[in-house]
C-alpha cells in the first residue's frame, strides 16, 4: 500500500429510480449493483469499492427512499438512512428530468438534520435540457446548502470522473478498508442471486410483483475452475410460480441463460447454473430473510 492513502464511505441517496445503481456501477467500473426497470430493487446496501489515485472510495448504494407501506419497505428505508449517517460524504442524486418532486422534497427535509457534508448530483444530463438542469440545481440549493453540485450521465459516464476527483479529496487520510482488487464486499453468492433477480425482473417486470427473492443455495468450485450454482427463486403464490416457469419452462430457461452468462463474465470462469422456483408464502414477514439481505427486521 502506498503512503498518504485516503479511504472513506460515500452514501448515495435518492428517490427510487434516480439512477443510483447505474452511477455506482459507472464509478466502480464494474457491475456490482442491480439495475432494473422496476423501482425499489436495491434491497440490501451494496458497497462498491472505487480506487481513485491513492484514495479508496467505499460507495454505499442505499435503497431508494420512498413512503414505506409494508414491512420490507420499512426495513429498506431504515437501512438507507442508517447508511447515510455513517458516511463521510452524502451525495443526493436527483433525476434531472423529474426535478424536485414530493419524494425528493421529503428526502431533503430529512437530510437537513444530518450534519455530514452533502453534495448534489443531477443525473440524466444526456436527456435533460440545460435550462431545466440549472433550474433544478438552483431550487435544490435554495433548500439545502450543498458543498458542491455535479451534473452527470450515469448511463454514459459523462461527469463521473469529476465526481470521483471530488470524493477522493474529501475522504479522510488513513489506510484502505478493502483489498485493492476487490470491487465489492458483497459475497459472490449474494451478487449471483442479485444478478438472477435482475434477469427475472427484466423478463417479467409487468407480471411479477417486486416482492420475490432469489437465494444462492449452493456454490461449488470444480476442479476445472468452473462453478456449479444452485439458486432458488421464491415467490408468494402458485400463480407467480407458473409465470416464472413459463410455457414448457421457456421463461426460466431464458432467465437462467442470461444470468449464467453474466455471472460467468464477472467471475471469469464457466458457470453451470440450476434454477428452482418455490412458493414461500409471507416470506416478507420472516426475520431470517431480512438477515440474509443485510436488512434489520422492523418490529
CORMO-V967049 format. One record per pair of residues at least 24 apart in sequence whose C-alpha atoms are under 8 Angstrom apart, sorted by the first residue. I is the first residue (numbers start at 1). J is the second residue. D is the distance in Angstrom with one decimal. If there is no record, write none. Layout:
BEGIN
i=I j=J d=D
i=I j=J d=D
END
This chain:
BEGIN
i=2 j=54 d=7.3
i=4 j=54 d=7.4
i=4 j=173 d=6.7
i=4 j=174 d=7.2
i=5 j=54 d=5.0
i=5 j=55 d=5.8
i=5 j=56 d=7.9
i=5 j=173 d=5.9
i=5 j=174 d=5.7
i=5 j=175 d=5.8
i=5 j=176 d=6.9
i=6 j=54 d=6.3
i=6 j=55 d=4.5
i=6 j=56 d=6.2
i=6 j=168 d=7.5
i=6 j=171 d=6.1
i=6 j=172 d=5.5
i=6 j=173 d=4.1
i=6 j=174 d=4.9
i=6 j=175 d=6.3
i=6 j=176 d=6.6
i=7 j=55 d=5.5
i=7 j=56 d=4.6
i=7 j=57 d=5.8
i=7 j=58 d=7.5
i=7 j=171 d=5.6
i=7 j=172 d=6.0
i=7 j=173 d=6.4
i=7 j=174 d=6.0
i=7 j=175 d=6.5
i=7 j=176 d=5.3
i=7 j=177 d=6.7
i=8 j=56 d=6.8
i=8 j=57 d=5.6
i=8 j=58 d=6.0
i=8 j=87 d=7.4
i=8 j=88 d=6.1
i=8 j=171 d=4.9
i=8 j=172 d=6.3
i=9 j=57 d=6.2
i=9 j=58 d=4.8
i=9 j=59 d=6.0
i=9 j=60 d=7.0
i=9 j=86 d=7.6
i=9 j=87 d=4.8
i=9 j=88 d=5.3
i=9 j=89 d=6.8
i=9 j=171 d=7.4
i=10 j=57 d=6.8
i=10 j=58 d=6.1
i=10 j=59 d=4.9
i=10 j=60 d=6.0
i=10 j=87 d=5.5
i=10 j=88 d=6.0
i=10 j=89 d=5.0
i=10 j=90 d=5.9
i=10 j=91 d=7.1
i=10 j=167 d=7.7
i=11 j=59 d=6.1
i=11 j=60 d=4.7
i=11 j=61 d=6.5
i=11 j=62 d=7.0
i=11 j=83 d=6.4
i=11 j=84 d=5.3
i=11 j=87 d=5.7
i=11 j=88 d=7.9
i=11 j=89 d=6.4
i=11 j=90 d=4.8
i=11 j=91 d=6.0
i=12 j=59 d=7.2
i=12 j=60 d=6.1
i=12 j=61 d=5.5
i=12 j=62 d=6.2
i=12 j=84 d=7.7
i=12 j=90 d=6.2
i=12 j=91 d=4.9
i=12 j=92 d=6.1
i=12 j=93 d=6.8
i=13 j=61 d=7.2
i=13 j=62 d=5.9
i=13 j=63 d=7.8
i=13 j=64 d=7.1
i=13 j=65 d=7.6
i=13 j=80 d=7.5
i=13 j=84 d=7.3
i=13 j=90 d=7.1
i=13 j=91 d=6.1
i=13 j=92 d=5.0
i=13 j=93 d=6.1
i=14 j=64 d=5.8
i=14 j=65 d=6.3
i=14 j=92 d=5.6
i=14 j=93 d=5.1
i=14 j=94 d=6.4
i=14 j=104 d=7.0
i=14 j=107 d=7.2
i=15 j=64 d=4.9
i=15 j=65 d=5.2
i=15 j=66 d=6.5
i=15 j=93 d=7.9
i=15 j=94 d=7.4
i=15 j=103 d=6.2
i=15 j=104 d=6.1
i=15 j=107 d=7.7
i=16 j=40 d=5.5
i=16 j=63 d=7.5
i=16 j=64 d=4.1
i=16 j=65 d=6.3
i=16 j=66 d=7.0
i=17 j=64 d=7.2
i=18 j=93 d=6.3
i=18 j=94 d=5.7
i=18 j=95 d=4.9
i=18 j=123 d=7.3
i=19 j=93 d=7.5
i=19 j=95 d=7.3
i=19 j=123 d=7.1
i=19 j=154 d=6.8
i=20 j=61 d=6.6
i=20 j=93 d=6.9
i=21 j=61 d=6.6
i=22 j=154 d=5.7
i=22 j=155 d=6.5
i=23 j=154 d=4.5
i=23 j=155 d=7.3
i=23 j=157 d=7.9
i=24 j=48 d=6.9
i=24 j=59 d=7.0
i=24 j=61 d=7.2
i=26 j=154 d=6.4
i=26 j=155 d=7.6
i=26 j=157 d=6.2
i=26 j=160 d=7.3
i=27 j=160 d=6.4
i=27 j=161 d=7.9
i=27 j=164 d=7.2
i=28 j=183 d=6.9
i=30 j=183 d=7.2
i=32 j=183 d=7.5
i=32 j=184 d=6.6
i=32 j=191 d=7.2
i=33 j=61 d=7.8
i=34 j=194 d=6.3
i=34 j=195 d=6.6
i=34 j=198 d=6.1
i=35 j=198 d=6.8
i=36 j=198 d=6.1
i=36 j=201 d=6.7
i=36 j=202 d=6.4
i=37 j=201 d=7.6
i=37 j=202 d=7.0
i=37 j=205 d=7.3
i=38 j=201 d=7.1
i=38 j=205 d=6.5
i=38 j=210 d=7.4
i=39 j=64 d=7.8
i=40 j=64 d=5.6
i=41 j=210 d=7.2
i=43 j=76 d=6.0
i=43 j=293 d=7.0
i=43 j=295 d=7.8
i=44 j=76 d=7.2
i=44 j=79 d=7.7
i=44 j=293 d=5.3
i=44 j=294 d=5.3
i=44 j=295 d=6.0
i=45 j=79 d=7.2
i=45 j=80 d=7.4
i=45 j=83 d=7.6
i=45 j=294 d=7.2
i=46 j=184 d=7.7
i=46 j=185 d=7.9
i=46 j=186 d=6.8
i=47 j=184 d=5.6
i=47 j=185 d=6.2
i=47 j=186 d=7.1
i=48 j=183 d=5.6
i=48 j=184 d=4.5
i=48 j=185 d=7.1
i=49 j=178 d=7.7
i=49 j=182 d=6.9
i=49 j=183 d=4.8
i=49 j=184 d=5.6
i=49 j=185 d=8.0
i=50 j=183 d=6.9
i=51 j=180 d=7.3
i=52 j=164 d=6.8
i=52 j=165 d=7.4
i=52 j=168 d=6.4
i=53 j=168 d=7.6
i=54 j=168 d=8.0
i=55 j=168 d=5.3
i=55 j=169 d=7.8
i=55 j=171 d=7.6
i=55 j=176 d=7.7
i=56 j=168 d=7.3
i=56 j=176 d=6.0
i=56 j=177 d=7.6
i=57 j=167 d=7.3
i=57 j=168 d=6.9
i=57 j=171 d=7.6
i=65 j=103 d=7.8
i=65 j=107 d=7.3
i=66 j=103 d=6.5
i=71 j=284 d=7.2
i=71 j=285 d=7.0
i=71 j=297 d=8.0
i=71 j=298 d=6.5
i=72 j=284 d=6.1
i=72 j=285 d=7.7
i=74 j=298 d=6.7
i=75 j=295 d=6.1
i=75 j=296 d=6.0
i=75 j=297 d=6.2
i=75 j=298 d=5.7
i=76 j=295 d=6.9
i=78 j=296 d=8.0
i=79 j=295 d=6.4
i=79 j=296 d=7.2
i=85 j=114 d=7.1
i=85 j=116 d=7.2
i=87 j=116 d=7.3
i=88 j=116 d=6.5
i=88 j=117 d=7.1
i=88 j=170 d=7.9
i=88 j=171 d=6.4
i=88 j=172 d=8.0
i=89 j=116 d=6.1
i=89 j=117 d=5.2
i=89 j=118 d=5.8
i=89 j=119 d=7.5
i=89 j=167 d=7.8
i=89 j=170 d=7.6
i=89 j=171 d=7.7
i=90 j=116 d=6.7
i=90 j=117 d=6.3
i=90 j=118 d=4.8
i=90 j=119 d=6.4
i=91 j=118 d=5.8
i=91 j=119 d=4.8
i=91 j=120 d=5.7
i=91 j=121 d=6.6
i=92 j=118 d=7.4
i=92 j=119 d=6.3
i=92 j=120 d=5.0
i=92 j=121 d=6.0
i=93 j=120 d=6.2
i=93 j=121 d=4.8
i=93 j=122 d=5.9
i=93 j=123 d=6.7
i=94 j=120 d=7.7
i=94 j=121 d=6.4
i=94 j=122 d=5.1
i=94 j=123 d=6.0
i=95 j=122 d=6.1
i=95 j=123 d=5.1
i=95 j=124 d=6.2
i=96 j=122 d=5.5
i=96 j=123 d=5.6
i=96 j=124 d=5.9
i=96 j=125 d=6.8
i=96 j=128 d=6.2
i=96 j=132 d=7.3
i=96 j=133 d=6.1
i=96 j=136 d=7.0
i=97 j=124 d=7.1
i=97 j=127 d=7.4
i=97 j=128 d=5.4
i=97 j=132 d=7.5
i=99 j=136 d=5.8
i=100 j=136 d=6.9
i=100 j=140 d=7.4
i=108 j=143 d=7.6
i=108 j=144 d=7.3
i=112 j=144 d=6.6
i=117 j=146 d=7.8
i=117 j=147 d=6.9
i=118 j=146 d=5.5
i=118 j=147 d=5.9
i=118 j=148 d=7.7
i=119 j=146 d=5.1
i=119 j=147 d=5.4
i=119 j=148 d=5.0
i=119 j=149 d=5.9
i=119 j=150 d=7.8
i=120 j=146 d=6.3
i=120 j=148 d=6.3
i=120 j=149 d=4.7
i=120 j=150 d=6.1
i=121 j=149 d=5.9
i=121 j=150 d=4.7
i=121 j=151 d=5.7
i=121 j=152 d=7.0
i=122 j=149 d=7.6
i=122 j=150 d=6.2
i=122 j=151 d=4.7
i=122 j=152 d=6.1
i=123 j=151 d=6.1
i=123 j=152 d=5.0
i=123 j=153 d=5.4
i=123 j=154 d=6.4
i=124 j=152 d=6.5
i=124 j=153 d=4.7
i=124 j=154 d=6.7
i=124 j=155 d=7.5
i=125 j=151 d=6.6
i=125 j=152 d=5.8
i=125 j=153 d=5.4
i=126 j=153 d=5.9
i=189 j=216 d=5.6
i=189 j=219 d=7.0
i=190 j=215 d=7.3
i=190 j=216 d=6.8
i=192 j=216 d=7.1
i=192 j=263 d=6.2
i=193 j=231 d=7.2
i=195 j=259 d=6.1
i=195 j=262 d=7.6
i=195 j=263 d=7.3
i=196 j=255 d=7.1
i=196 j=256 d=7.4
i=196 j=259 d=5.2
i=199 j=255 d=5.7
i=199 j=258 d=7.0
i=199 j=259 d=6.3
i=200 j=244 d=7.8
i=200 j=255 d=6.1
i=203 j=251 d=7.9
i=203 j=255 d=7.3
i=204 j=244 d=7.7
i=207 j=243 d=7.6
i=208 j=240 d=6.8
i=208 j=243 d=7.8
i=211 j=235 d=7.5
i=211 j=236 d=8.0
i=211 j=284 d=7.6
i=212 j=236 d=7.2
i=225 j=269 d=6.6
i=225 j=270 d=7.6
i=226 j=269 d=5.4
i=226 j=270 d=4.7
i=226 j=271 d=5.7
i=226 j=272 d=7.6
i=227 j=269 d=7.2
i=227 j=270 d=6.4
i=227 j=271 d=4.9
i=227 j=272 d=6.2
i=228 j=271 d=6.0
i=228 j=272 d=4.7
i=228 j=273 d=6.1
i=228 j=274 d=8.0
i=229 j=271 d=7.3
i=229 j=272 d=6.1
i=229 j=273 d=4.9
i=229 j=274 d=6.1
i=230 j=273 d=6.1
i=230 j=274 d=4.8
i=230 j=275 d=6.0
i=230 j=276 d=7.8
i=231 j=273 d=7.6
i=231 j=274 d=6.3
i=231 j=275 d=5.0
i=231 j=276 d=6.3
i=232 j=275 d=5.8
i=232 j=276 d=4.7
i=232 j=277 d=5.6
i=232 j=278 d=6.8
i=233 j=275 d=7.2
i=233 j=276 d=6.1
i=233 j=277 d=4.7
i=233 j=278 d=6.2
i=234 j=277 d=6.0
i=234 j=278 d=5.1
i=234 j=279 d=5.7
i=234 j=280 d=6.1
i=235 j=277 d=7.5
i=235 j=278 d=6.4
i=235 j=279 d=5.0
i=235 j=280 d=6.0
i=235 j=281 d=7.4
i=236 j=279 d=5.4
i=236 j=280 d=5.3
i=236 j=281 d=4.6
i=236 j=282 d=6.4
i=236 j=283 d=7.2
i=237 j=279 d=5.8
i=237 j=280 d=7.5
i=237 j=281 d=6.7
i=238 j=279 d=6.3
i=241 j=277 d=6.4
i=241 j=278 d=7.0
i=241 j=279 d=6.8
i=244 j=277 d=7.6
i=245 j=277 d=7.6
END
